[in-house]
């Protein structure tokens, strides 16, 4: 058996002992952040409570030129365009006010979200005119 030191890492080469089999399924353990409290996932914008099952909400994708901060129903989402499928905004079904913020300009649009569907908004914003 040969032992090599690499920084603070010890590497053992040629060990004859077999390792126990590794499960293909990861172990599900709750993660507790520093401080000892588990924070719940945020509720969908446009409604209270826990995140609803997919049939009770829709998703919003938003793309714009130029890039803009996105507000929904008067609340800053903390997101900016592009908002792709990976970062889709979950919303309760129904009408919502979508606000694009570019510098000191605010541009409002109405959008209707359908349960279980993804709505895609693409805007060329009239800023600088």
N, C-alpha and C positions, 0 to 999 in steps of 0.2 A: 504494500500500500504506500502511496506517495501523497504527502500533504504539502500544499502550496499556500502561501499567504499572499493575498492580493488586497492591499489596503486593509480594511477591517474584516474582509470576507475570507473565510476559511473554505477551501475547496478540497474535498477528499476524492482522489482518483483511484479506481481499481478496487473499490470496496466490494467484498463478496456477499455481504448481507443483502437480502432482497428487501425492498421497500414494500409496505403493505399496499394493496391495490388502491388506486385513487378513483373515487366515484366520479362519473361523468356529470352528475347533478350537483350544482353548488348547494352548499348548506344555507338555508334561509335563516338568518339571525337578524333581529331588529338592531339597528344602529342607533346608539345613543350619543348625541353630540356632547361636546364639553359642557359641563354644567348639569348634566344628568337628566335633561328633559327632552322628550321627543316632540318635535314640532309637526303638526298635521300638515298635509298637503294643502295648498291654497284652494279655496272654492273657485268655481268657474265665475268669470266676470258676468255680471248681469243677473245674479241670483245668489242666495246664501246657501249655507250647508256644505256638506262634503261633496267631492266631485261626483257628479251623477254618472250613472251608467251611460254608455255611448248612445243608447236610444233616447236619452233625455237631454242631449245637448248636440250642438253642431260645432263645426270647427271653421275658423276664419283664417285664410291666407291672404297676405297683403303685400303688394309690390308697388313701388312708385319710383318715378324719376322727377326730381332728385329724391334721395333718401329722406325720410321724415320720421319723427317720433310719432307713435300711435297712442291715441286716447280712445277709450270706448265708454260711451254713456257718461262723459264728463270726468272719467278717471284715467290717470296716466297708467298705461300698462307696463312702463319701464322698457318697452321694446321699440325698435326702429326697423323700418323696412330695409331689406326684404324680410318678410316673415314667411318662411318656407314650411313645408309639411313637418319638418323636424321640430319646429317651434310654434306650431299652429295654436291659435288662441281658441280656447274652449268657451263657448257661450251658450246661454239658455236660448231655446228657440224663440223666435219673435223678432220684432223690430229693434234695431240698435242704432245709436248715433256714432259714426266712425269719424274721428277728427285726426287729420294729418297736421303736424306742427313742424314748420320749417322756419327756423329763426324766430321772428316775432309774428309770422303769419300762421293763421289757423284756418284750415279748410275743412268744412263739415260735409259729410255725405251720409245718407241713410242706407242701411243694409238690413236685409231680413235673413235671419238664420233659420234653417230647417233642421229638425231633429234627425240625427244620424247621417247628415250630409256635410260636405265640405264646400264652403263658399269661397271663391277666389276673386279678389278685387285687384285690378291693375289700373293705376292712374298715372297720367302725365300731368303733374301738378303745375298750375299756372302761377308760378312764383317768379319774381323778378320782372314782371310785366308792368 
